[in-house]
Structures are given as C-alpha cells and as structure tokens.
Amino acid sequence: MAMKNTRVITARKVALVAIFAALNVVTDAFAGLPEFPSGVWYSWNFLIVPITGIILGPWLAFAATFTGVMIGHYIYFIDAYEFLFTVGAPVGAMVSAWLYAGKWKPVLAYYATLFAVYFMTPLSRDLPLWGMWDTYVAFAVLVAAIAWMQSSSWEGKSVKLPLILTVAAFVGLEADVLFRISVLIPGQVYKLYGWNVETLRVIWSTGAVGTPVKAALSTLATVAIGHPLIKTLRKAGVLASH
C-alpha cells in the first residue's frame, strides 16, 4: 500500500513538472507588454518563475524552467545571445524555492558573489548606481528575512504564508535580474551587441523603472495564485507541510 501511494505521489510530481515546463514554454513564447520594456524580460515568463520554484523545489524547478525557456526562446526568437540571459529564469526559480524552504545560505552567497563580481568590473563605475536599486532592495529584504528566520520559525503553513511567498518571489525575481546583469556587464556580452557606455546608461535608466514594475506584478501573481494552490497540493499529498 505504501509503495502504491509513493508511486501515486511520484506520478503527480512528474505531472506537475510537465505542467510547469509547458507553462514556461507558453509564457516565454509571447512578447510582453510594449509599455514595460526593461531589457530584462521580453516575454511573460517572469510571471510564473517564482511559483514554479516554490511548487517544484529548486532542482525540479530549474529543470522545468530551463526546458520551458529554451523551447520558448526558439518559438519567440530574438537572437542567439538571448539564450545566455535566459538561464537567469531557472536560477531565479531555484532561489525562490530555496528561500521559501528557509534555506538562505546559498541565496546569500549568490547575491554576495554576483554583487562583488559586478562592482569589481571597471565598467560598473560608468553606469548609474541607482539603476540597480531594485536588486539592492531585494538584498535588504533577504537580510531582513534571514533575521526573521533566526529569531522565529519560518513556517509556510501558517498565516505568514502570503508574506513568505512575497519574500521568496521578489528575491528570486531579482536574483534573475542580477544574473542577467552579470552576463551583460562582467560577462561582457554587451560587446556582442555593439553597445557603448551611453547605450548601457539608457538601458540602466529604463530598467530602473520597467523591471521593478514587472517584479511587482509577478510577486502579486505569486501570492494570489500560490496561496490557494499550495493548500490544494498539500491536501493532495504532493507538497510537504512547509
């Protein structure tokens, strides 16, 4: 009987992975709203990245998101270089999953490392410091969340679930942004596009408005969808109690 239940749960998880991979394909294959161009997310995929991580866990979420965005980018093809940036989406899903589960150490290490690499890059001093303000806010939220975890329980089944979802979603989304920034500037992919400092400054200024708007939309969607979905999946025995 126990083996049968295990097989049922495993089958349900496999189905969830397939569903979220398909959702990532669909959302990544359609262009986003033209009034929110930030140079970071050109499709609708940003809306489901956090919930993919929270529901599937870090490794399955990475696999599902990576599969989805790779296929989606072939359908909605921009250029070959975009495939370098899309790895940020599965990384963001993984970060959301870790933080939702209360595993803050890899998330802190990730942020600290990518910030250090960026600011050690000489070109970063020619770009407006305020242009990445949303990533600084995300880091501050992460630090506050770590303090919360150390002082009390980080329990997703209580009334704190909406707040935990908010933190996990926002920090995960900005982890995606930070990855793309690292590819563009320290990774020097901007040279492949032929962009100069003036062009990058325009991108930084535009992204300082558009990117946070998209992150806010995705965070709201994660809380609205995630709360009832998590409760349903827990009742079905697919998710752990956390």
C-alpha atoms as an extended CHARMM CRD file, in Angstrom:
* protein
*
       242  EXT
         1         1  MET       CA              0.0000000000        0.0000000000        0.0000000000  PROA      1               0.0000000000
         2         2  ALA       CA              2.8070000000        2.3920000000        0.9400000000  PROA      2               0.0000000000
         3         3  MET       CA              4.5850000000        1.6400000000       -2.3430000000  PROA      3               0.0000000000
         4         4  LYS       CA              1.3960000000        2.3590000000       -4.2660000000  PROA      4               0.0000000000
         5         5  ASN       CA              0.9710000000        5.7070000000       -2.5000000000  PROA      5               0.0000000000
         6         6  THR       CA              4.5880000000        6.5780000000       -3.2520000000  PROA      6               0.0000000000
         7         7  ARG       CA              4.0650000000        5.8230000000       -6.9330000000  PROA      7               0.0000000000
         8         8  VAL       CA              0.9420000000        7.9760000000       -6.9900000000  PROA      8               0.0000000000
         9         9  ILE       CA              2.7650000000       10.9170000000       -5.3960000000  PROA      9               0.0000000000
        10        10  THR       CA              5.7120000000       10.4690000000       -7.7630000000  PROA      10              0.0000000000
        11        11  ALA       CA              3.3690000000       10.4150000000      -10.7540000000  PROA      11              0.0000000000
        12        12  ARG       CA              1.7040000000       13.5950000000       -9.5350000000  PROA      12              0.0000000000
        13        13  LYS       CA              5.0850000000       15.3120000000       -9.1690000000  PROA      13              0.0000000000
        14        14  VAL       CA              6.0960000000       14.2580000000      -12.6630000000  PROA      14              0.0000000000
        15        15  ALA       CA              2.8070000000       15.6610000000      -13.9300000000  PROA      15              0.0000000000
        16        16  LEU       CA              3.4640000000       18.9350000000      -12.0900000000  PROA      16              0.0000000000
        17        17  VAL       CA              6.9210000000       19.2300000000      -13.6400000000  PROA      17              0.0000000000
        18        18  ALA       CA              5.4460000000       18.6570000000      -17.0870000000  PROA      18              0.0000000000
        19        19  ILE       CA              2.6920000000       21.2040000000      -16.4610000000  PROA      19              0.0000000000
        20        20  PHE       CA              5.0900000000       23.8970000000      -15.2700000000  PROA      20              0.0000000000
        21        21  ALA       CA              7.5240000000       23.1980000000      -18.1110000000  PROA      21              0.0000000000
        22        22  ALA       CA              4.6490000000       23.6530000000      -20.5440000000  PROA      22              0.0000000000
        23        23  LEU       CA              3.5470000000       26.8560000000      -18.7990000000  PROA      23              0.0000000000
        24        24  ASN       CA              7.0900000000       28.1950000000      -19.0920000000  PROA      24              0.0000000000
        25        25  VAL       CA              7.0890000000       27.4160000000      -22.7980000000  PROA      25              0.0000000000
        26        26  VAL       CA              3.7830000000       29.2050000000      -23.3400000000  PROA      26              0.0000000000
        27        27  THR       CA              4.6090000000       32.2950000000      -21.2590000000  PROA      27              0.0000000000
        28        28  ASP       CA              8.0820000000       32.6010000000      -22.7690000000  PROA      28              0.0000000000
        29        29  ALA       CA              6.8260000000       32.3200000000      -26.3420000000  PROA      29              0.0000000000
        30        30  PHE       CA              4.7470000000       35.5220000000      -26.2350000000  PROA      30              0.0000000000
        31        31  ALA       CA              6.0700000000       39.0730000000      -26.1600000000  PROA      31              0.0000000000
        32        32  GLY       CA              5.2870000000       41.1340000000      -23.0880000000  PROA      32              0.0000000000
        33        33  LEU       CA              3.5530000000       44.4870000000      -22.9390000000  PROA      33              0.0000000000
        34        34  PRO       CA              5.3950000000       47.0990000000      -25.0040000000  PROA      34              0.0000000000
        35        35  GLU       CA              4.8020000000       49.7620000000      -22.3530000000  PROA      35              0.0000000000
        36        36  PHE       CA              7.0740000000       47.8870000000      -19.9190000000  PROA      36              0.0000000000
        37        37  PRO       CA             10.2920000000       47.4520000000      -21.9110000000  PROA      37              0.0000000000
        38        38  SER       CA             13.1820000000       46.9870000000      -19.4700000000  PROA      38              0.0000000000
        39        39  GLY       CA             15.6700000000       44.9340000000      -21.4390000000  PROA      39              0.0000000000
        40        40  VAL       CA             15.3580000000       42.1310000000      -18.8860000000  PROA      40              0.0000000000
        41        41  TRP       CA             12.1190000000       40.2520000000      -19.5420000000  PROA      41              0.0000000000
        42        42  TYR       CA             10.7730000000       40.4520000000      -23.0750000000  PROA      42              0.0000000000
        43        43  SER       CA              8.0960000000       37.8030000000      -22.5540000000  PROA      43              0.0000000000
        44        44  TRP       CA              5.5170000000       36.8800000000      -19.9000000000  PROA      44              0.0000000000
        45        45  ASN       CA              7.7160000000       34.2020000000      -18.3460000000  PROA      45              0.0000000000
        46        46  PHE       CA              8.5770000000       36.3710000000      -15.3460000000  PROA      46              0.0000000000
        47        47  LEU       CA              5.0270000000       35.9000000000      -14.0460000000  PROA      47              0.0000000000
        48        48  ILE       CA              5.4500000000       32.1900000000      -13.2480000000  PROA      48              0.0000000000
        49        49  VAL       CA              9.1570000000       31.8400000000      -12.4100000000  PROA      49              0.0000000000
        50        50  PRO       CA              8.7370000000       32.1810000000       -8.6030000000  PROA      50              0.0000000000
        51        51  ILE       CA              5.6930000000       29.9100000000       -8.3070000000  PROA      51              0.0000000000
        52        52  THR       CA              7.4820000000       27.2790000000      -10.3950000000  PROA      52              0.0000000000
        53        53  GLY       CA             10.2940000000       27.2220000000       -7.8410000000  PROA      53              0.0000000000
        54        54  ILE       CA              8.0270000000       27.3040000000       -4.8100000000  PROA      54              0.0000000000
        55        55  ILE       CA              5.8820000000       24.4010000000       -6.0160000000  PROA      55              0.0000000000
        56        56  LEU       CA              8.5560000000       22.1570000000       -7.5540000000  PROA      56              0.0000000000
        57        57  GLY       CA             11.5630000000       22.8040000000       -5.3240000000  PROA      57              0.0000000000
        58        58  PRO       CA             14.9770000000       24.0210000000       -6.5180000000  PROA      58              0.0000000000
        59        59  TRP       CA             16.1860000000       21.2400000000       -8.8040000000  PROA      59              0.0000000000
        60        60  LEU       CA             12.9380000000       20.2400000000      -10.4800000000  PROA      60              0.0000000000
        61        61  ALA       CA             12.0900000000       23.9420000000      -10.8950000000  PROA      61              0.0000000000
        62        62  PHE       CA             15.4400000000       24.6100000000      -12.5410000000  PROA      62              0.0000000000
        63        63  ALA       CA             14.8660000000       21.7210000000      -14.9530000000  PROA      63              0.0000000000
        64        64  ALA       CA             11.2670000000       22.6950000000      -15.7660000000  PROA      64              0.0000000000
        65        65  THR       CA             12.0560000000       26.3940000000      -16.2140000000  PROA      65              0.0000000000
        66        66  PHE       CA             15.2120000000       25.7780000000      -18.2200000000  PROA      66              0.0000000000
        67        67  THR       CA             13.3480000000       23.4400000000      -20.5640000000  PROA      67              0.0000000000
        68        68  GLY       CA             10.4970000000       25.9020000000      -20.9150000000  PROA      68              0.0000000000
        69        69  VAL       CA             12.5710000000       28.9990000000      -21.6590000000  PROA      69              0.0000000000
        70        70  MET       CA             14.8430000000       27.2110000000      -24.1040000000  PROA      70              0.0000000000
        71        71  ILE       CA             11.8700000000       25.9950000000      -26.1350000000  PROA      71              0.0000000000
        72        72  GLY       CA             10.0480000000       29.2940000000      -25.7000000000  PROA      72              0.0000000000
        73        73  HSD       CA             13.0380000000       31.2510000000      -26.9820000000  PROA      73              0.0000000000
        74        74  TYR       CA             13.1620000000       29.1350000000      -30.1070000000  PROA      74              0.0000000000
        75        75  ILE       CA              9.4870000000       29.9260000000      -30.7120000000  PROA      75              0.0000000000
        76        76  TYR       CA              9.8650000000       33.6350000000      -29.8890000000  PROA      76              0.0000000000
        77        77  PHE       CA             13.3530000000       34.0600000000      -31.2940000000  PROA      77              0.0000000000
        78        78  ILE       CA             15.1520000000       37.3570000000      -30.7170000000  PROA      78              0.0000000000
        79        79  ASP       CA             18.8080000000       36.4780000000      -31.2370000000  PROA      79              0.0000000000
        80        80  ALA       CA             21.2840000000       33.7740000000      -30.2290000000  PROA      80              0.0000000000
        81        81  TYR       CA             22.7290000000       35.8660000000      -27.3800000000  PROA      81              0.0000000000
        82        82  GLU       CA             19.3800000000       35.8640000000      -25.5800000000  PROA      82              0.0000000000
        83        83  PHE       CA             19.8800000000       32.2010000000      -24.7120000000  PROA      83              0.0000000000
        84        84  LEU       CA             22.7060000000       33.2610000000      -22.3740000000  PROA      84              0.0000000000
        85        85  PHE       CA             20.3690000000       35.5160000000      -20.4130000000  PROA      85              0.0000000000
        86        86  THR       CA             17.5170000000       33.0260000000      -20.1450000000  PROA      86              0.0000000000
        87        87  VAL       CA             19.4840000000       30.8800000000      -17.7030000000  PROA      87              0.0000000000
        88        88  GLY       CA             18.5840000000       33.6020000000      -15.2050000000  PROA      88              0.0000000000
        89        89  ALA       CA             14.9700000000       32.3920000000      -15.1320000000  PROA      89              0.0000000000
        90        90  PRO       CA             15.7430000000       28.8670000000      -13.8550000000  PROA      90              0.0000000000
        91        91  VAL       CA             18.2470000000       30.3730000000      -11.4120000000  PROA      91              0.0000000000
        92        92  GLY       CA             15.5300000000       32.7260000000      -10.1560000000  PROA      92              0.0000000000
        93        93  ALA       CA             13.1190000000       29.8090000000       -9.7260000000  PROA      93              0.0000000000
        94        94  MET       CA             15.7610000000       27.9380000000       -7.7520000000  PROA      94              0.0000000000
        95        95  VAL       CA             16.3880000000       30.9370000000       -5.4780000000  PROA      95              0.0000000000
        96        96  SER       CA             12.6530000000       31.3240000000       -4.7910000000  PROA      96              0.0000000000
        97        97  ALA       CA             12.4860000000       27.6200000000       -3.9210000000  PROA      97              0.0000000000
        98        98  TRP       CA             15.4330000000       27.8170000000       -1.5440000000  PROA      98              0.0000000000
        99        99  LEU       CA             14.1400000000       30.8690000000        0.2480000000  PROA      99              0.0000000000
       100       100  TYR       CA             10.6030000000       29.5120000000        0.5510000000  PROA      100             0.0000000000
       101       101  ALA       CA             12.0880000000       26.4130000000        2.1960000000  PROA      101             0.0000000000
       102       102  GLY       CA             14.1160000000       28.5880000000        4.5910000000  PROA      102             0.0000000000
       103       103  LYS       CA             17.4810000000       27.7490000000        3.0020000000  PROA      103             0.0000000000
       104       104  TRP       CA             19.0210000000       31.1900000000        2.9770000000  PROA      104             0.0000000000
       105       105  LYS       CA             22.7520000000       30.3950000000        2.8740000000  PROA      105             0.0000000000
       106       106  PRO       CA             23.0020000000       29.6090000000       -0.8670000000  PROA      106             0.0000000000
       107       107  VAL       CA             20.8400000000       32.6450000000       -1.6230000000  PROA      107             0.0000000000
       108       108  LEU       CA             23.0380000000       34.9580000000        0.4440000000  PROA      108             0.0000000000
       109       109  ALA       CA             26.1680000000       33.5220000000       -1.1610000000  PROA      109             0.0000000000
       110       110  TYR       CA             24.6650000000       34.0090000000       -4.6030000000  PROA      110             0.0000000000
       111       111  TYR       CA             23.7860000000       37.6670000000       -4.0530000000  PROA      111             0.0000000000
       112       112  ALA       CA             27.0890000000       38.4950000000       -2.3690000000  PROA      112             0.0000000000
       113       113  THR       CA             29.1190000000       36.8370000000       -5.1260000000  PROA      113             0.0000000000
       114       114  LEU       CA             27.2850000000       38.4530000000       -8.0330000000  PROA      114             0.0000000000
       115       115  PHE       CA             27.3160000000       41.8930000000       -6.4200000000  PROA      115             0.0000000000
       116       116  ALA       CA             31.0670000000       41.5590000000       -5.8010000000  PROA      116             0.0000000000
       117       117  VAL       CA             31.7400000000       40.4640000000       -9.3700000000  PROA      117             0.0000000000
       118       118  TYR       CA             29.6790000000       43.3340000000      -10.7780000000  PROA      118             0.0000000000
       119       119  PHE       CA             31.2350000000       46.0940000000       -8.6840000000  PROA      119             0.0000000000
       120       120  MET       CA             34.7510000000       44.7890000000       -9.3400000000  PROA      120             0.0000000000
       121       121  THR       CA             34.1010000000       45.2620000000      -13.0580000000  PROA      121             0.0000000000
       122       122  PRO       CA             35.5300000000       48.6520000000      -14.1380000000  PROA      122             0.0000000000
       123       123  LEU       CA             32.5610000000       49.4100000000      -16.4130000000  PROA      123             0.0000000000
       124       124  SER       CA             30.1910000000       49.3610000000      -13.4320000000  PROA      124             0.0000000000
       125       125  ARG       CA             31.6480000000       52.6910000000      -12.3030000000  PROA      125             0.0000000000
       126       126  ASP       CA             30.4580000000       54.3060000000      -15.5420000000  PROA      126             0.0000000000
       127       127  LEU       CA             26.8390000000       53.1990000000      -15.0140000000  PROA      127             0.0000000000
       128       128  PRO       CA             24.3530000000       54.8820000000      -12.6560000000  PROA      128             0.0000000000
       129       129  LEU       CA             24.4480000000       53.2700000000       -9.2250000000  PROA      129             0.0000000000
       130       130  TRP       CA             20.7260000000       53.8670000000       -8.7400000000  PROA      130             0.0000000000
       131       131  GLY       CA             19.9100000000       51.9430000000      -11.9060000000  PROA      131             0.0000000000
       132       132  MET       CA             20.0070000000       48.6790000000       -9.9340000000  PROA      132             0.0000000000
       133       133  TRP       CA             18.0390000000       49.9460000000       -6.9520000000  PROA      133             0.0000000000
       134       134  ASP       CA             15.5810000000       47.0630000000       -7.0460000000  PROA      134             0.0000000000
       135       135  THR       CA             18.3700000000       44.5000000000       -6.5750000000  PROA      135             0.0000000000
       136       136  TYR       CA             19.5690000000       46.4310000000       -3.5110000000  PROA      136             0.0000000000
       137       137  VAL       CA             16.0490000000       46.3550000000       -2.0980000000  PROA      137             0.0000000000
       138       138  ALA       CA             15.8950000000       42.6120000000       -2.7320000000  PROA      138             0.0000000000
       139       139  PHE       CA             19.1720000000       42.1210000000       -0.8720000000  PROA      139             0.0000000000
       140       140  ALA       CA             17.8360000000       44.1760000000        2.0540000000  PROA      140             0.0000000000
       141       141  VAL       CA             14.6550000000       42.0530000000        2.0490000000  PROA      141             0.0000000000
       142       142  LEU       CA             16.8280000000       38.9270000000        2.0480000000  PROA      142             0.0000000000
       143       143  VAL       CA             18.8300000000       40.1550000000        5.0510000000  PROA      143             0.0000000000
       144       144  ALA       CA             15.6090000000       41.0000000000        6.9080000000  PROA      144             0.0000000000
       145       145  ALA       CA             14.2040000000       37.5670000000        6.0680000000  PROA      145             0.0000000000
       146       146  ILE       CA             17.3490000000       35.8870000000        7.4080000000  PROA      146             0.0000000000
       147       147  ALA       CA             16.9940000000       37.8300000000       10.6590000000  PROA      147             0.0000000000
       148       148  TRP       CA             13.3640000000       36.6960000000       10.8360000000  PROA      148             0.0000000000
       149       149  MET       CA             14.3730000000       33.0720000000       10.3010000000  PROA      149             0.0000000000
       150       150  GLN       CA             16.9320000000       33.3140000000       13.0810000000  PROA      150             0.0000000000
       151       151  SER       CA             14.5350000000       34.8600000000       15.5770000000  PROA      151             0.0000000000
       152       152  SER       CA             11.4040000000       32.8120000000       14.8850000000  PROA      152             0.0000000000
       153       153  SER       CA             10.0000000000       29.9860000000       12.8100000000  PROA      153             0.0000000000
       154       154  TRP       CA              9.7660000000       30.3180000000        9.0450000000  PROA      154             0.0000000000
       155       155  GLU       CA              6.6200000000       28.2750000000        8.6340000000  PROA      155             0.0000000000
       156       156  GLY       CA              4.6800000000       28.3680000000        5.4040000000  PROA      156             0.0000000000
       157       157  LYS       CA              1.5420000000       26.6610000000        6.6590000000  PROA      157             0.0000000000
       158       158  SER       CA              0.5400000000       29.4900000000        8.9830000000  PROA      158             0.0000000000
       159       159  VAL       CA             -0.9780000000       32.9090000000        8.3660000000  PROA      159             0.0000000000
       160       160  LYS       CA              2.5390000000       34.0550000000        7.4470000000  PROA      160             0.0000000000
       161       161  LEU       CA              2.3740000000       32.2070000000        4.1240000000  PROA      161             0.0000000000
       162       162  PRO       CA              1.4700000000       35.2830000000        1.9910000000  PROA      162             0.0000000000
       163       163  LEU       CA              4.4480000000       37.1970000000        3.4100000000  PROA      163             0.0000000000
       164       164  ILE       CA              6.7880000000       34.2530000000        2.8670000000  PROA      164             0.0000000000
       165       165  LEU       CA              5.5490000000       33.9410000000       -0.7030000000  PROA      165             0.0000000000
       166       166  THR       CA              6.1460000000       37.6550000000       -1.2260000000  PROA      166             0.0000000000
       167       167  VAL       CA              9.7320000000       37.4660000000        0.0230000000  PROA      167             0.0000000000
       168       168  ALA       CA             10.5640000000       34.2750000000       -1.8910000000  PROA      168             0.0000000000
       169       169  ALA       CA              9.0690000000       35.6010000000       -5.1210000000  PROA      169             0.0000000000
       170       170  PHE       CA             10.6630000000       39.0450000000       -5.0370000000  PROA      170             0.0000000000
       171       171  VAL       CA             14.1400000000       37.8650000000       -4.0370000000  PROA      171             0.0000000000
       172       172  GLY       CA             14.0060000000       35.1120000000       -6.6620000000  PROA      172             0.0000000000
       173       173  LEU       CA             12.9510000000       37.5130000000       -9.4200000000  PROA      173             0.0000000000
       174       174  GLU       CA             15.7260000000       39.9440000000       -8.5800000000  PROA      174             0.0000000000
       175       175  ALA       CA             18.1980000000       37.0440000000       -8.4990000000  PROA      175             0.0000000000
       176       176  ASP       CA             17.2130000000       36.5050000000      -12.1330000000  PROA      176             0.0000000000
       177       177  VAL       CA             17.8360000000       40.2010000000      -12.8400000000  PROA      177             0.0000000000
       178       178  LEU       CA             21.2190000000       40.0710000000      -11.1210000000  PROA      178             0.0000000000
       179       179  PHE       CA             22.2140000000       37.0510000000      -13.1970000000  PROA      179             0.0000000000
       180       180  ARG       CA             21.3570000000       38.8530000000      -16.4330000000  PROA      180             0.0000000000
       181       181  ILE       CA             23.2940000000       41.9230000000      -15.3090000000  PROA      181             0.0000000000
       182       182  SER       CA             26.2970000000       39.7130000000      -14.5650000000  PROA      182             0.0000000000
       183       183  VAL       CA             26.1240000000       38.1640000000      -18.0270000000  PROA      183             0.0000000000
       184       184  LEU       CA             25.7930000000       41.5750000000      -19.6750000000  PROA      184             0.0000000000
       185       185  ILE       CA             28.4760000000       43.5690000000      -17.8240000000  PROA      185             0.0000000000
       186       186  PRO       CA             31.0770000000       41.3090000000      -16.1180000000  PROA      186             0.0000000000
       187       187  GLY       CA             30.4650000000       38.7130000000      -18.8550000000  PROA      187             0.0000000000
       188       188  GLN       CA             30.9200000000       41.4910000000      -21.4460000000  PROA      188             0.0000000000
       189       189  VAL       CA             28.0670000000       40.2870000000      -23.6280000000  PROA      189             0.0000000000
       190       190  TYR       CA             27.2470000000       43.9660000000      -24.2630000000  PROA      190             0.0000000000
       191       191  LYS       CA             30.2150000000       43.9390000000      -26.6580000000  PROA      191             0.0000000000
       192       192  LEU       CA             28.4980000000       41.2690000000      -28.7680000000  PROA      192             0.0000000000
       193       193  TYR       CA             25.5960000000       43.6920000000      -29.2510000000  PROA      193             0.0000000000
       194       194  GLY       CA             27.9720000000       46.5420000000      -30.0800000000  PROA      194             0.0000000000
       195       195  TRP       CA             26.6530000000       48.6980000000      -27.2250000000  PROA      195             0.0000000000
       196       196  ASN       CA             28.6870000000       51.5670000000      -25.7980000000  PROA      196             0.0000000000
       197       197  VAL       CA             28.5030000000       53.1750000000      -22.3620000000  PROA      197             0.0000000000
       198       198  GLU       CA             25.8680000000       55.7040000000      -23.4670000000  PROA      198             0.0000000000
       199       199  THR       CA             23.5810000000       52.9220000000      -24.6730000000  PROA      199             0.0000000000
       200       200  LEU       CA             24.0670000000       50.9990000000      -21.4480000000  PROA      200             0.0000000000
       201       201  ARG       CA             23.1860000000       54.0820000000      -19.4080000000  PROA      201             0.0000000000
       202       202  VAL       CA             19.8840000000       54.3530000000      -21.2700000000  PROA      202             0.0000000000
       203       203  ILE       CA             19.1940000000       50.6610000000      -20.6190000000  PROA      203             0.0000000000
       204       204  TRP       CA             20.0160000000       51.1270000000      -16.9230000000  PROA      204             0.0000000000
       205       205  SER       CA             17.6790000000       54.1180000000      -16.6420000000  PROA      205             0.0000000000
       206       206  THR       CA             14.8230000000       52.3490000000      -18.4430000000  PROA      206             0.0000000000
       207       207  GLY       CA             15.3270000000       49.1460000000      -16.4790000000  PROA      207             0.0000000000
       208       208  ALA       CA             15.2000000000       51.0530000000      -13.1940000000  PROA      208             0.0000000000
       209       209  VAL       CA             11.5050000000       51.7000000000      -13.9440000000  PROA      209             0.0000000000
       210       210  GLY       CA             10.3290000000       48.7540000000      -16.0270000000  PROA      210             0.0000000000
       211       211  THR       CA             11.9840000000       45.8830000000      -14.1880000000  PROA      211             0.0000000000
       212       212  PRO       CA             10.5830000000       46.6780000000      -10.7030000000  PROA      212             0.0000000000
       213       213  VAL       CA              7.0890000000       47.0230000000      -12.2020000000  PROA      213             0.0000000000
       214       214  LYS       CA              7.3260000000       43.5370000000      -13.6680000000  PROA      214             0.0000000000
       215       215  ALA       CA              8.7690000000       42.1580000000      -10.4340000000  PROA      215             0.0000000000
       216       216  ALA       CA              5.8410000000       43.6500000000       -8.5250000000  PROA      216             0.0000000000
       217       217  LEU       CA              3.3320000000       42.1260000000      -10.9500000000  PROA      217             0.0000000000
       218       218  SER       CA              4.9240000000       38.6950000000      -10.6260000000  PROA      218             0.0000000000
       219       219  THR       CA              5.1010000000       38.9260000000       -6.8470000000  PROA      219             0.0000000000
       220       220  LEU       CA              1.4050000000       39.7820000000       -6.6500000000  PROA      220             0.0000000000
       221       221  ALA       CA              0.5730000000       36.9210000000       -9.0170000000  PROA      221             0.0000000000
       222       222  THR       CA              2.6390000000       34.5140000000       -6.9170000000  PROA      222             0.0000000000
       223       223  VAL       CA              0.7940000000       35.4180000000       -3.7310000000  PROA      223             0.0000000000
       224       224  ALA       CA             -2.6380000000       35.3640000000       -5.3920000000  PROA      224             0.0000000000
       225       225  ILE       CA             -2.0790000000       32.0390000000       -7.1350000000  PROA      225             0.0000000000
       226       226  GLY       CA              0.3520000000       30.4360000000       -4.7330000000  PROA      226             0.0000000000
       227       227  HSD       CA             -1.6950000000       30.5830000000       -1.5400000000  PROA      227             0.0000000000
       228       228  PRO       CA             -4.6810000000       28.5100000000       -2.7490000000  PROA      228             0.0000000000
       229       229  LEU       CA             -2.5120000000       26.3020000000       -4.9830000000  PROA      229             0.0000000000
       230       230  ILE       CA             -0.1990000000       25.3230000000       -2.1400000000  PROA      230             0.0000000000
       231       231  LYS       CA             -3.1390000000       24.4930000000        0.1110000000  PROA      231             0.0000000000
       232       232  THR       CA             -4.6610000000       22.3100000000       -2.6100000000  PROA      232             0.0000000000
       233       233  LEU       CA             -1.4240000000       20.4690000000       -3.3560000000  PROA      233             0.0000000000
       234       234  ARG       CA             -0.7980000000       19.8480000000        0.3350000000  PROA      234             0.0000000000
       235       235  LYS       CA             -4.2080000000       18.2380000000        0.6800000000  PROA      235             0.0000000000
       236       236  ALA       CA             -3.3560000000       16.0620000000       -2.3030000000  PROA      236             0.0000000000
       237       237  GLY       CA             -0.1420000000       14.9950000000       -0.5630000000  PROA      237             0.0000000000
       238       238  VAL       CA              2.0930000000       16.3420000000       -3.2960000000  PROA      238             0.0000000000
       239       239  LEU       CA              3.7700000000       19.0300000000       -1.1940000000  PROA      239             0.0000000000
       240       240  ALA       CA              5.3360000000       18.8000000000        2.2250000000  PROA      240             0.0000000000
       241       241  SER       CA              3.7430000000       20.6650000000        5.1260000000  PROA      241             0.0000000000
       242       242  HSD       CA              6.1510000000       23.5910000000        4.8080000000  PROA      242             0.0000000000
